[in-house]
Amino acid sequence: MTTATECIEIQVDSRHVLDERLDDAVRGLQRIAMATGTHGILITRHKPGHYTAALSDQVPFGMTRELIH
C-alpha cells in the first residue's frame, strides 16, 4: 500500500504549464523527502491534464517514478 505524506494536485490545459507545475511540485517534494530520507516521489497521470505528485513509500528515496492510470 502506498503511503503519501504529502500530495500535490495538478490540473492544466497546456503542456508548457504542465511541465512547469510538475517541476515545481517535484522540487517541493524533494525538499520534504530530504527531511525523512524514506520516501521517493510518485507522479500519477489520472487523465489528460490531471496529475498528482506525492511522496510514496513505494518509491525508493531519491527516485521519481510515473504511473499512468
mmCIF file as Biopython writes it, N, C-alpha, C and O atoms, coordinates in Angstrom:
data_model
#
loop_
_atom_site.group_PDB
_atom_site.id
_atom_site.type_symbol
_atom_site.label_atom_id
_atom_site.label_alt_id
_atom_site.label_comp_id
_atom_site.label_asym_id
_atom_site.label_entity_id
_atom_site.label_seq_id
_atom_site.pdbx_PDB_ins_code
_atom_site.Cartn_x
_atom_site.Cartn_y
_atom_site.Cartn_z
_atom_site.occupancy
_atom_site.B_iso_or_equiv
_atom_site.auth_seq_id
_atom_site.auth_asym_id
_atom_site.pdbx_PDB_model_num
ATOM 1   N N  . MET A ? 1  ? 0.845  -1.194 0.000   1.0 0.0 1  A 1 
ATOM 2   C CA . MET A ? 1  ? 0.000  0.000  0.000   1.0 0.0 1  A 1 
ATOM 3   C C  . MET A ? 1  ? 0.879  1.242  0.000   1.0 0.0 1  A 1 
ATOM 4   O O  . MET A ? 1  ? 1.870  1.305  0.726   1.0 0.0 1  A 1 
ATOM 5   N N  . THR A ? 2  ? 0.521  2.220  -0.804  1.0 0.0 2  A 1 
ATOM 6   C CA . THR A ? 2  ? 1.279  3.459  -0.894  1.0 0.0 2  A 1 
ATOM 7   C C  . THR A ? 2  ? 0.839  4.418  0.199   1.0 0.0 2  A 1 
ATOM 8   O O  . THR A ? 2  ? -0.350 4.681  0.378   1.0 0.0 2  A 1 
ATOM 9   N N  . THR A ? 3  ? 1.808  4.927  0.915   1.0 0.0 3  A 1 
ATOM 10  C CA . THR A ? 3  ? 1.535  5.931  1.934   1.0 0.0 3  A 1 
ATOM 11  C C  . THR A ? 3  ? 2.061  7.252  1.430   1.0 0.0 3  A 1 
ATOM 12  O O  . THR A ? 3  ? 3.264  7.396  1.208   1.0 0.0 3  A 1 
ATOM 13  N N  . ALA A ? 4  ? 1.183  8.220  1.245   1.0 0.0 4  A 1 
ATOM 14  C CA . ALA A ? 4  ? 1.593  9.540  0.785   1.0 0.0 4  A 1 
ATOM 15  C C  . ALA A ? 4  ? 1.525  10.495 1.968   1.0 0.0 4  A 1 
ATOM 16  O O  . ALA A ? 4  ? 0.462  10.685 2.559   1.0 0.0 4  A 1 
ATOM 17  N N  . THR A ? 5  ? 2.649  11.087 2.308   1.0 0.0 5  A 1 
ATOM 18  C CA . THR A ? 5  ? 2.664  12.030 3.408   1.0 0.0 5  A 1 
ATOM 19  C C  . THR A ? 5  ? 2.432  13.453 2.914   1.0 0.0 5  A 1 
ATOM 20  O O  . THR A ? 5  ? 2.152  14.354 3.704   1.0 0.0 5  A 1 
ATOM 21  N N  . GLU A ? 6  ? 2.547  13.646 1.622   1.0 0.0 6  A 1 
ATOM 22  C CA . GLU A ? 6  ? 2.321  14.959 1.002   1.0 0.0 6  A 1 
ATOM 23  C C  . GLU A ? 6  ? 1.872  14.710 -0.429  1.0 0.0 6  A 1 
ATOM 24  O O  . GLU A ? 6  ? 2.474  13.902 -1.137  1.0 0.0 6  A 1 
ATOM 25  N N  . CYS A ? 7  ? 0.822  15.397 -0.860  1.0 0.0 7  A 1 
ATOM 26  C CA . CYS A ? 7  ? 0.306  15.197 -2.211  1.0 0.0 7  A 1 
ATOM 27  C C  . CYS A ? 7  ? -0.072 16.552 -2.815  1.0 0.0 7  A 1 
ATOM 28  O O  . CYS A ? 7  ? -0.694 17.391 -2.164  1.0 0.0 7  A 1 
ATOM 29  N N  . ILE A ? 8  ? 0.320  16.740 -4.071  1.0 0.0 8  A 1 
ATOM 30  C CA . ILE A ? 8  ? 0.030  17.980 -4.793  1.0 0.0 8  A 1 
ATOM 31  C C  . ILE A ? 8  ? -0.783 17.621 -6.031  1.0 0.0 8  A 1 
ATOM 32  O O  . ILE A ? 8  ? -0.361 16.791 -6.837  1.0 0.0 8  A 1 
ATOM 33  N N  . GLU A ? 9  ? -1.935 18.239 -6.180  1.0 0.0 9  A 1 
ATOM 34  C CA . GLU A ? 9  ? -2.784 18.007 -7.346  1.0 0.0 9  A 1 
ATOM 35  C C  . GLU A ? 9  ? -2.466 19.048 -8.404  1.0 0.0 9  A 1 
ATOM 36  O O  . GLU A ? 9  ? -2.308 20.232 -8.105  1.0 0.0 9  A 1 
ATOM 37  N N  . ILE A ? 10 ? -2.375 18.588 -9.651  1.0 0.0 10 A 1 
ATOM 38  C CA . ILE A ? 10 ? -2.034 19.466 -10.773 1.0 0.0 10 A 1 
ATOM 39  C C  . ILE A ? 10 ? -3.074 19.284 -11.867 1.0 0.0 10 A 1 
ATOM 40  O O  . ILE A ? 10 ? -3.284 18.169 -12.344 1.0 0.0 10 A 1 
ATOM 41  N N  . GLN A ? 11 ? -3.729 20.371 -12.269 1.0 0.0 11 A 1 
ATOM 42  C CA . GLN A ? 11 ? -4.686 20.341 -13.373 1.0 0.0 11 A 1 
ATOM 43  C C  . GLN A ? 11 ? -4.338 21.485 -14.313 1.0 0.0 11 A 1 
ATOM 44  O O  . GLN A ? 11 ? -4.299 22.647 -13.908 1.0 0.0 11 A 1 
ATOM 45  N N  . VAL A ? 12 ? -4.084 21.140 -15.587 1.0 0.0 12 A 1 
ATOM 46  C CA . VAL A ? 12 ? -3.655 22.141 -16.566 1.0 0.0 12 A 1 
ATOM 47  C C  . VAL A ? 12 ? -4.276 21.861 -17.930 1.0 0.0 12 A 1 
ATOM 48  O O  . VAL A ? 12 ? -4.797 20.776 -18.188 1.0 0.0 12 A 1 
ATOM 49  N N  . ASP A ? 13 ? -4.203 22.875 -18.799 1.0 0.0 13 A 1 
ATOM 50  C CA . ASP A ? 13 ? -4.702 22.739 -20.166 1.0 0.0 13 A 1 
ATOM 51  C C  . ASP A ? 13 ? -3.603 22.788 -21.212 1.0 0.0 13 A 1 
ATOM 52  O O  . ASP A ? 13 ? -3.855 22.515 -22.386 1.0 0.0 13 A 1 
ATOM 53  N N  . SER A ? 14 ? -2.362 23.138 -20.796 1.0 0.0 14 A 1 
ATOM 54  C CA . SER A ? 14 ? -1.287 23.219 -21.787 1.0 0.0 14 A 1 
ATOM 55  C C  . SER A ? 14 ? -0.050 22.453 -21.315 1.0 0.0 14 A 1 
ATOM 56  O O  . SER A ? 14 ? 0.235  22.377 -20.120 1.0 0.0 14 A 1 
ATOM 57  N N  . ARG A ? 15 ? 0.660  21.900 -22.264 1.0 0.0 15 A 1 
ATOM 58  C CA . ARG A ? 15 ? 1.860  21.116 -21.962 1.0 0.0 15 A 1 
ATOM 59  C C  . ARG A ? 15 ? 2.935  21.975 -21.294 1.0 0.0 15 A 1 
ATOM 60  O O  . ARG A ? 15 ? 3.614  21.522 -20.373 1.0 0.0 15 A 1 
ATOM 61  N N  . HIS A ? 16 ? 3.084  23.200 -21.758 1.0 0.0 16 A 1 
ATOM 62  C CA . HIS A ? 16 ? 4.089  24.105 -21.190 1.0 0.0 16 A 1 
ATOM 63  C C  . HIS A ? 16 ? 3.825  24.336 -19.701 1.0 0.0 16 A 1 
ATOM 64  O O  . HIS A ? 16 ? 4.744  24.261 -18.884 1.0 0.0 16 A 1 
ATOM 65  N N  . VAL A ? 17 ? 2.587  24.613 -19.359 1.0 0.0 17 A 1 
ATOM 66  C CA . VAL A ? 17 ? 2.222  24.847 -17.960 1.0 0.0 17 A 1 
ATOM 67  C C  . VAL A ? 17 ? 2.392  23.552 -17.162 1.0 0.0 17 A 1 
ATOM 68  O O  . VAL A ? 17 ? 2.835  23.588 -16.014 1.0 0.0 17 A 1 
ATOM 69  N N  . LEU A ? 18 ? 2.046  22.418 -17.756 1.0 0.0 18 A 1 
ATOM 70  C CA . LEU A ? 18 ? 2.208  21.133 -17.079 1.0 0.0 18 A 1 
ATOM 71  C C  . LEU A ? 18 ? 3.661  20.911 -16.673 1.0 0.0 18 A 1 
ATOM 72  O O  . LEU A ? 18 ? 3.938  20.560 -15.526 1.0 0.0 18 A 1 
ATOM 73  N N  . ASP A ? 19 ? 4.582  21.112 -17.598 1.0 0.0 19 A 1 
ATOM 74  C CA . ASP A ? 19 ? 5.998  20.916 -17.295 1.0 0.0 19 A 1 
ATOM 75  C C  . ASP A ? 19 ? 6.440  21.802 -16.132 1.0 0.0 19 A 1 
ATOM 76  O O  . ASP A ? 19 ? 7.153  21.344 -15.240 1.0 0.0 19 A 1 
ATOM 77  N N  . GLU A ? 20 ? 6.023  23.056 -16.138 1.0 0.0 20 A 1 
ATOM 78  C CA . GLU A ? 20 ? 6.387  23.977 -15.056 1.0 0.0 20 A 1 
ATOM 79  C C  . GLU A ? 20 ? 5.820  23.511 -13.724 1.0 0.0 20 A 1 
ATOM 80  O O  . GLU A ? 20 ? 6.529  23.495 -12.718 1.0 0.0 20 A 1 
ATOM 81  N N  . ARG A ? 21 ? 4.552  23.132 -13.710 1.0 0.0 21 A 1 
ATOM 82  C CA . ARG A ? 21 ? 3.898  22.717 -12.462 1.0 0.0 21 A 1 
ATOM 83  C C  . ARG A ? 21 ? 4.489  21.415 -11.928 1.0 0.0 21 A 1 
ATOM 84  O O  . ARG A ? 21 ? 4.685  21.271 -10.721 1.0 0.0 21 A 1 
ATOM 85  N N  . LEU A ? 22 ? 4.772  20.469 -12.821 1.0 0.0 22 A 1 
ATOM 86  C CA . LEU A ? 22 ? 5.389  19.217 -12.382 1.0 0.0 22 A 1 
ATOM 87  C C  . LEU A ? 22 ? 6.781  19.471 -11.805 1.0 0.0 22 A 1 
ATOM 88  O O  . LEU A ? 22 ? 7.137  18.913 -10.767 1.0 0.0 22 A 1 
ATOM 89  N N  . ASP A ? 23 ? 7.562  20.310 -12.475 1.0 0.0 23 A 1 
ATOM 90  C CA . ASP A ? 23 ? 8.898  20.648 -11.965 1.0 0.0 23 A 1 
ATOM 91  C C  . ASP A ? 23 ? 8.810  21.295 -10.585 1.0 0.0 23 A 1 
ATOM 92  O O  . ASP A ? 23 ? 9.572  20.941 -9.685  1.0 0.0 23 A 1 
ATOM 93  N N  . ASP A ? 24 ? 7.892  22.232 -10.414 1.0 0.0 24 A 1 
ATOM 94  C CA . ASP A ? 24 ? 7.714  22.896 -9.118  1.0 0.0 24 A 1 
ATOM 95  C C  . ASP A ? 24 ? 7.301  21.896 -8.034  1.0 0.0 24 A 1 
ATOM 96  O O  . ASP A ? 24 ? 7.815  21.930 -6.916  1.0 0.0 24 A 1 
ATOM 97  N N  . ALA A ? 25 ? 6.375  21.014 -8.379  1.0 0.0 25 A 1 
ATOM 98  C CA . ALA A ? 25 ? 5.898  20.019 -7.416  1.0 0.0 25 A 1 
ATOM 99  C C  . ALA A ? 25 ? 7.034  19.085 -6.997  1.0 0.0 25 A 1 
ATOM 100 O O  . ALA A ? 25 ? 7.207  18.803 -5.811  1.0 0.0 25 A 1 
ATOM 101 N N  . VAL A ? 26 ? 7.797  18.614 -7.962  1.0 0.0 26 A 1 
ATOM 102 C CA . VAL A ? 26 ? 8.901  17.697 -7.652  1.0 0.0 26 A 1 
ATOM 103 C C  . VAL A ? 26 ? 9.938  18.396 -6.780  1.0 0.0 26 A 1 
ATOM 104 O O  . VAL A ? 26 ? 10.423 17.801 -5.817  1.0 0.0 26 A 1 
ATOM 105 N N  . ARG A ? 27 ? 10.284 19.621 -7.085  1.0 0.0 27 A 1 
ATOM 106 C CA . ARG A ? 27 ? 11.263 20.354 -6.268  1.0 0.0 27 A 1 
ATOM 107 C C  . ARG A ? 27 ? 10.767 20.503 -4.826  1.0 0.0 27 A 1 
ATOM 108 O O  . ARG A ? 27 ? 11.529 20.300 -3.881  1.0 0.0 27 A 1 
ATOM 109 N N  . GLY A ? 28 ? 9.501  20.854 -4.665  1.0 0.0 28 A 1 
ATOM 110 C CA . GLY A ? 28 ? 8.948  20.997 -3.319  1.0 0.0 28 A 1 
ATOM 111 C C  . GLY A ? 28 ? 8.932  19.677 -2.566  1.0 0.0 28 A 1 
ATOM 112 O O  . GLY A ? 28 ? 9.265  19.631 -1.382  1.0 0.0 28 A 1 
ATOM 113 N N  . LEU A ? 29 ? 8.546  18.605 -3.247  1.0 0.0 29 A 1 
ATOM 114 C CA . LEU A ? 29 ? 8.518  17.297 -2.603  1.0 0.0 29 A 1 
ATOM 115 C C  . LEU A ? 29 ? 9.923  16.794 -2.292  1.0 0.0 29 A 1 
ATOM 116 O O  . LEU A ? 29 ? 10.117 16.098 -1.296  1.0 0.0 29 A 1 
ATOM 117 N N  . GLN A ? 30 ? 10.898 17.130 -3.119  1.0 0.0 30 A 1 
ATOM 118 C CA . GLN A ? 30 ? 12.274 16.735 -2.840  1.0 0.0 30 A 1 
ATOM 119 C C  . GLN A ? 30 ? 12.754 17.348 -1.529  1.0 0.0 30 A 1 
ATOM 120 O O  . GLN A ? 30 ? 13.442 16.690 -0.749  1.0 0.0 30 A 1 
ATOM 121 N N  . ARG A ? 31 ? 12.395 18.599 -1.286  1.0 0.0 31 A 1 
ATOM 122 C CA . ARG A ? 31 ? 12.796 19.250 -0.025  1.0 0.0 31 A 1 
ATOM 123 C C  . ARG A ? 31 ? 12.196 18.514 1.175   1.0 0.0 31 A 1 
ATOM 124 O O  . ARG A ? 31 ? 12.869 18.303 2.184   1.0 0.0 31 A 1 
ATOM 125 N N  . ILE A ? 32 ? 10.933 18.128 1.058   1.0 0.0 32 A 1 
ATOM 126 C CA . ILE A ? 32 ? 10.284 17.407 2.149   1.0 0.0 32 A 1 
ATOM 127 C C  . ILE A ? 32 ? 10.914 16.019 2.319   1.0 0.0 32 A 1 
ATOM 128 O O  . ILE A ? 32 ? 11.167 15.583 3.442   1.0 0.0 32 A 1 
ATOM 129 N N  . ALA A ? 33 ? 11.163 15.335 1.210   1.0 0.0 33 A 1 
ATOM 130 C CA . ALA A ? 33 ? 11.742 13.986 1.257   1.0 0.0 33 A 1 
ATOM 131 C C  . ALA A ? 33 ? 13.119 13.985 1.903   1.0 0.0 33 A 1 
ATOM 132 O O  . ALA A ? 33 ? 13.476 13.037 2.603   1.0 0.0 33 A 1 
ATOM 133 N N  . MET A ? 34 ? 13.885 15.028 1.676   1.0 0.0 34 A 1 
ATOM 134 C CA . MET A ? 34 ? 15.228 15.108 2.250   1.0 0.0 34 A 1 
ATOM 135 C C  . MET A ? 34 ? 15.184 15.092 3.782   1.0 0.0 34 A 1 
ATOM 136 O O  . MET A ? 34 ? 16.129 14.632 4.423   1.0 0.0 34 A 1 
ATOM 137 N N  . ALA A ? 35 ? 14.106 15.583 4.361   1.0 0.0 35 A 1 
ATOM 138 C CA . ALA A ? 35 ? 13.986 15.625 5.819   1.0 0.0 35 A 1 
ATOM 139 C C  . ALA A ? 35 ? 13.842 14.227 6.421   1.0 0.0 35 A 1 
ATOM 140 O O  . ALA A ? 35 ? 14.304 13.983 7.536   1.0 0.0 35 A 1 
ATOM 141 N N  . THR A ? 36 ? 13.206 13.311 5.693   1.0 0.0 36 A 1 
ATOM 142 C CA . THR A ? 36 ? 12.977 11.973 6.228   1.0 0.0 36 A 1 
ATOM 143 C C  . THR A ? 36 ? 13.915 10.933 5.640   1.0 0.0 36 A 1 
ATOM 144 O O  . THR A ? 36 ? 14.333 10.007 6.335   1.0 0.0 36 A 1 
ATOM 145 N N  . GLY A ? 37 ? 14.248 11.079 4.367   1.0 0.0 37 A 1 
ATOM 146 C CA . GLY A ? 37 ? 15.117 10.116 3.709   1.0 0.0 37 A 1 
ATOM 147 C C  . GLY A ? 37 ? 14.480 8.756  3.514   1.0 0.0 37 A 1 
ATOM 148 O O  . GLY A ? 37 ? 15.182 7.757  3.361   1.0 0.0 37 A 1 
ATOM 149 N N  . THR A ? 38 ? 13.136 8.708  3.518   1.0 0.0 38 A 1 
ATOM 150 C CA . THR A ? 38 ? 12.447 7.412  3.423   1.0 0.0 38 A 1 
ATOM 151 C C  . THR A ? 38 ? 11.503 7.285  2.244   1.0 0.0 38 A 1 
ATOM 152 O O  . THR A ? 38 ? 11.085 6.172  1.925   1.0 0.0 38 A 1 
ATOM 153 N N  . HIS A ? 39 ? 11.152 8.374  1.587   1.0 0.0 39 A 1 
ATOM 154 C CA . HIS A ? 39 ? 10.152 8.345  0.524   1.0 0.0 39 A 1 
ATOM 155 C C  . HIS A ? 39 ? 10.726 8.860  -0.789  1.0 0.0 39 A 1 
ATOM 156 O O  . HIS A ? 39 ? 11.567 9.758  -0.814  1.0 0.0 39 A 1 
ATOM 157 N N  . GLY A ? 40 ? 10.248 8.266  -1.879  1.0 0.0 40 A 1 
ATOM 158 C CA . GLY A ? 40 ? 10.512 8.791  -3.200  1.0 0.0 40 A 1 
ATOM 159 C C  . GLY A ? 40 ? 9.295  9.581  -3.652  1.0 0.0 40 A 1 
ATOM 160 O O  . GLY A ? 40 ? 8.385  9.846  -2.866  1.0 0.0 40 A 1 
ATOM 161 N N  . ILE A ? 41 ? 9.287  9.953  -4.923  1.0 0.0 41 A 1 
ATOM 162 C CA . ILE A ? 41 ? 8.197  10.764 -5.466  1.0 0.0 41 A 1 
ATOM 163 C C  . ILE A ? 41 ? 7.480  9.976  -6.548  1.0 0.0 41 A 1 
ATOM 164 O O  . ILE A ? 41 ? 8.110  9.411  -7.443  1.0 0.0 41 A 1 
ATOM 165 N N  . LEU A ? 42 ? 6.169  9.943  -6.457  1.0 0.0 42 A 1 
ATOM 166 C CA . LEU A ? 42 ? 5.330  9.259  -7.438  1.0 0.0 42 A 1 
ATOM 167 C C  . LEU A ? 42 ? 4.467  10.290 -8.150  1.0 0.0 42 A 1 
ATOM 168 O O  . LEU A ? 42 ? 3.679  10.994 -7.519  1.0 0.0 42 A 1 
ATOM 169 N N  . ILE A ? 43 ? 4.623  10.375 -9.479  1.0 0.0 43 A 1 
ATOM 170 C CA . ILE A ? 43 ? 3.794  11.239 -10.320 1.0 0.0 43 A 1 
ATOM 171 C C  . ILE A ? 43 ? 2.745  10.335 -10.956 1.0 0.0 43 A 1 
ATOM 172 O O  . ILE A ? 43 ? 3.090  9.356  -11.619 1.0 0.0 43 A 1 
ATOM 173 N N  . THR A ? 44 ? 1.470  10.653 -10.761 1.0 0.0 44 A 1 
ATOM 174 C CA . THR A ? 44 ? 0.392  9.833  -11.310 1.0 0.0 44 A 1 
ATOM 175 C C  . THR A ? 44 ? -0.423 10.653 -12.297 1.0 0.0 44 A 1 
ATOM 176 O O  . THR A ? 44 ? -0.896 11.744 -11.979 1.0 0.0 44 A 1 
ATOM 177 N N  . ARG A ? 45 ? -0.578 10.111 -13.498 1.0 0.0 45 A 1 
ATOM 178 C CA . ARG A ? 45 ? -1.439 10.743 -14.511 1.0 0.0 45 A 1 
ATOM 179 C C  . ARG A ? 45 ? -2.800 10.071 -14.424 1.0 0.0 45 A 1 
ATOM 180 O O  . ARG A ? 45 ? -2.935 8.886  -14.731 1.0 0.0 45 A 1 
ATOM 181 N N  . HIS A ? 46 ? -3.802 10.824 -14.008 1.0 0.0 46 A 1 
ATOM 182 C CA . HIS A ? 46 ? -5.148 10.293 -13.849 1.0 0.0 46 A 1 
ATOM 183 C C  . HIS A ? 46 ? -5.942 10.366 -15.150 1.0 0.0 46 A 1 
ATOM 184 O O  . HIS A ? 46 ? -6.711 9.463  -15.479 1.0 0.0 46 A 1 
ATOM 185 N N  . LYS A ? 47 ? -5.741 11.452 -15.875 1.0 0.0 47 A 1 
ATOM 186 C CA . LYS A ? 47 ? -6.346 11.666 -17.193 1.0 0.0 47 A 1 
ATOM 187 C C  . LYS A ? 47 ? -5.580 12.826 -17.814 1.0 0.0 47 A 1 
ATOM 188 O O  . LYS A ? 47 ? -4.799 13.473 -17.116 1.0 0.0 47 A 1 
ATOM 189 N N  . PRO A ? 48 ? -5.772 13.111 -19.085 1.0 0.0 48 A 1 
ATOM 190 C CA . PRO A ? 48 ? -5.032 14.215 -19.696 1.0 0.0 48 A 1 
ATOM 191 C C  . PRO A ? 48 ? -5.209 15.520 -18.900 1.0 0.0 48 A 1 
ATOM 192 O O  . PRO A ? 48 ? -6.328 15.954 -18.626 1.0 0.0 48 A 1 
ATOM 193 N N  . GLY A ? 49 ? -4.088 16.119 -18.545 1.0 0.0 49 A 1 
ATOM 194 C CA . GLY A ? 49 ? -4.115 17.390 -17.827 1.0 0.0 49 A 1 
ATOM 195 C C  . GLY A ? 49 ? -4.352 17.281 -16.336 1.0 0.0 49 A 1 
ATOM 196 O O  . GLY A ? 49 ? -4.372 18.304 -15.652 1.0 0.0 49 A 1 
ATOM 197 N N  . HIS A ? 50 ? -4.535 16.072 -15.799 1.0 0.0 50 A 1 
ATOM 198 C CA . HIS A ? 50 ? -4.808 15.901 -14.371 1.0 0.0 50 A 1 
ATOM 199 C C  . HIS A ? 50 ? -3.797 14.918 -13.782 1.0 0.0 50 A 1 
ATOM 200 O O  . HIS A ? 50 ? -3.795 13.730 -14.107 1.0 0.0 50 A 1 
ATOM 201 N N  . TYR A ? 51 ? -2.940 15.443 -12.910 1.0 0.0 51 A 1 
ATOM 202 C CA . TYR A ? 51 ? -1.862 14.671 -12.302 1.0 0.0 51 A 1 
ATOM 203 C C  . TYR A ? 51 ? -1.849 14.900 -10.801 1.0 0.0 51 A 1 
ATOM 204 O O  . TYR A ? 51 ? -2.388 15.888 -10.303 1.0 0.0 51 A 1 
ATOM 205 N N  . THR A ? 52 ? -1.222 13.970 -10.089 1.0 0.0 52 A 1 
ATOM 206 C CA . THR A ? 52 ? -0.858 14.208 -8.699  1.0 0.0 52 A 1 
ATOM 207 C C  . THR A ? 52 ? 0.620  13.882 -8.558  1.0 0.0 52 A 1 
ATOM 208 O O  . THR A ? 52 ? 1.150  12.997 -9.231  1.0 0.0 52 A 1 
ATOM 209 N N  . ALA A ? 53 ? 1.265  14.613 -7.675  1.0 0.0 53 A 1 
ATOM 210 C CA . ALA A ? 53 ? 2.658  14.356 -7.316  1.0 0.0 53 A 1 
ATOM 211 C C  . ALA A ? 53 ? 2.656  14.135 -5.812  1.0 0.0 53 A 1 
ATOM 212 O O  . ALA A ? 53 ? 2.154  14.966 -5.055  1.0 0.0 53 A 1 
ATOM 213 N N  . ALA A ? 54 ? 3.220  13.008 -5.381  1.0 0.0 54 A 1 
ATOM 214 C CA . ALA A ? 54 ? 3.147  12.657 -3.965  1.0 0.0 54 A 1 
ATOM 215 C C  . ALA A ? 54 ? 4.396  11.944 -3.493  1.0 0.0 54 A 1 
ATOM 216 O O  . ALA A ? 54 ? 5.083  11.280 -4.270  1.0 0.0 54 A 1 
ATOM 217 N N  . LEU A ? 55 ? 4.679  12.090 -2.213  1.0 0.0 55 A 1 
ATOM 218 C CA . LEU A ? 55 ? 5.698  11.263 -1.590  1.0 0.0 55 A 1 
ATOM 219 C C  . LEU A ? 55 ? 5.107  9.871  -1.422  1.0 0.0 55 A 1 
ATOM 220 O O  . LEU A ? 55 ? 3.932  9.727  -1.083  1.0 0.0 55 A 1 
ATOM 221 N N  . SER A ? 56 ? 5.920  8.847  -1.661  1.0 0.0 56 A 1 
ATOM 222 C CA . SER A ? 56 ? 5.423  7.481  -1.589  1.0 0.0 56 A 1 
ATOM 223 C C  . SER A ? 56 ? 6.470  6.558  -0.988  1.0 0.0 56 A 1 
ATOM 224 O O  . SER A ? 56 ? 7.647  6.628  -1.341  1.0 0.0 56 A 1 
ATOM 225 N N  . ASP A ? 57 ? 6.036  5.691  -0.078  1.0 0.0 57 A 1 
ATOM 226 C CA . ASP A ? 57 ? 6.951  4.702  0.477   1.0 0.0 57 A 1 
ATOM 227 C C  . ASP A ? 57 ? 7.171  3.545  -0.496  1.0 0.0 57 A 1 
ATOM 228 O O  . ASP A ? 57 ? 7.991  2.667  -0.227  1.0 0.0 57 A 1 
ATOM 229 N N  . GLN A ? 58 ? 6.463  3.528  -1.606  1.0 0.0 58 A 1 
ATOM 230 C CA . GLN A ? 58 ? 6.627  2.510  -2.631  1.0 0.0 58 A 1 
ATOM 231 C C  . GLN A ? 58 ? 7.680  2.889  -3.674  1.0 0.0 58 A 1 
ATOM 232 O O  . GLN A ? 58 ? 8.016  2.091  -4.549  1.0 0.0 58 A 1 
ATOM 233 N N  . VAL A ? 59 ? 8.190  4.105  -3.571  1.0 0.0 59 A 1 
ATOM 234 C CA . VAL A ? 59 ? 9.250  4.586  -4.461  1.0 0.0 59 A 1 
ATOM 235 C C  . VAL A ? 59 ? 10.484 4.806  -3.590  1.0 0.0 59 A 1 
ATOM 236 O O  . VAL A ? 59 ? 10.403 5.499  -2.576  1.0 0.0 59 A 1 
ATOM 237 N N  . PRO A ? 60 ? 11.624 4.229  -3.968  1.0 0.0 60 A 1 
ATOM 238 C CA . PRO A ? 60 ? 12.823 4.404  -3.146  1.0 0.0 60 A 1 
ATOM 239 C C  . PRO A ? 60 ? 13.222 5.874  -3.019  1.0 0.0 60 A 1 
ATOM 240 O O  . PRO A ? 60 ? 13.054 6.667  -3.946  1.0 0.0 60 A 1 
ATOM 241 N N  . PHE A ? 61 ? 13.750 6.210  -1.857  1.0 0.0 61 A 1 
ATOM 242 C CA . PHE A ? 61 ? 14.249 7.562  -1.607  1.0 0.0 61 A 1 
ATOM 243 C C  . PHE A ? 61 ? 15.242 7.945  -2.700  1.0 0.0 61 A 1 
ATOM 244 O O  . PHE A ? 61 ? 16.110 7.155  -3.071  1.0 0.0 61 A 1 
ATOM 245 N N  . GLY A ? 62 ? 15.104 9.163  -3.208  1.0 0.0 62 A 1 
ATOM 246 C CA . GLY A ? 62 ? 15.993 9.661  -4.251  1.0 0.0 62 A 1 
ATOM 247 C C  . GLY A ? 62 ? 15.512 9.380  -5.662  1.0 0.0 62 A 1 
ATOM 248 O O  . GLY A ? 62 ? 16.153 9.798  -6.627  1.0 0.0 62 A 1 
ATOM 249 N N  . MET A ? 63 ? 14.384 8.672  -5.798  1.0 0.0 63 A 1 
ATOM 250 C CA . MET A ? 63 ? 13.850 8.312  -7.113  1.0 0.0 63 A 1 
ATOM 251 C C  . MET A ? 63 ? 12.519 9.029  -7.345  1.0 0.0 63 A 1 
ATOM 252 O O  . MET A ? 63 ? 11.805 9.375  -6.404  1.0 0.0 63 A 1 
ATOM 253 N N  . THR A ? 64 ? 12.207 9.239  -8.628  1.0 0.0 64 A 1 
ATOM 254 C CA . THR A ? 64 ? 10.903 9.746  -9.055  1.0 0.0 64 A 1 
ATOM 255 C C  . THR A ? 64 ? 10.377 8.785  -10.092 1.0 0.0 64 A 1 
ATOM 256 O O  . THR A ? 64 ? 11.072 8.448  -11.051 1.0 0.0 64 A 1 
ATOM 257 N N  . ARG A ? 65 ? 9.131  8.339  -9.898  1.0 0.0 65 A 1 
ATOM 258 C CA . ARG A ? 65 ? 8.513  7.412  -10.860 1.0 0.0 65 A 1 
ATOM 259 C C  . ARG A ? 65 ? 7.186  7.971  -11.327 1.0 0.0 65 A 1 
ATOM 260 O O  . ARG A ? 65 ? 6.554  8.773  -10.639 1.0 0.0 65 A 1 
ATOM 261 N N  . GLU A ? 66 ? 6.767  7.530  -12.527 1.0 0.0 66 A 1 
ATOM 262 C CA . GLU A ? 66 ? 5.499  7.958  -13.096 1.0 0.0 66 A 1 
ATOM 263 C C  . GLU A ? 66 ? 4.569  6.765  -13.234 1.0 0.0 66 A 1 
ATOM 264 O O  . GLU A ? 66 ? 4.979  5.680  -13.645 1.0 0.0 66 A 1 
ATOM 265 N N  . LEU A ? 67 ? 3.309  6.987  -12.882 1.0 0.0 67 A 1 
ATOM 266 C CA . LEU A ? 67 ? 2.267  5.974  -13.002 1.0 0.0 67 A 1 
ATOM 267 C C  . LEU A ? 67 ? 1.153  6.570  -13.846 1.0 0.0 67 A 1 
ATOM 268 O O  . LEU A ? 67 ? 0.720  7.698  -13.608 1.0 0.0 67 A 1 
ATOM 269 N N  . ILE A ? 68 ? 0.691  5.814  -14.831 1.0 0.0 68 A 1 
ATOM 270 C CA . ILE A ? 68 ? -0.404 6.264  -15.684 1.0 0.0 68 A 1 
ATOM 271 C C  . ILE A ? 68 ? -1.607 5.380  -15.403 1.0 0.0 68 A 1 
ATOM 272 O O  . ILE A ? 68 ? -1.530 4.161  -15.561 1.0 0.0 68 A 1 
ATOM 273 N N  . HIS A ? 69 ? -2.701 5.970  -14.995 1.0 0.0 69 A 1 
ATOM 274 C CA . HIS A ? 69 ? -3.938 5.220  -14.732 1.0 0.0 69 A 1 
ATOM 275 C C  . HIS A ? 69 ? -4.726 5.085  -15.999 1.0 0.0 69 A 1 
ATOM 276 O O  . HIS A ? 69 ? -5.801 4.487  -15.997 1.0 0.0 69 A 1 
#
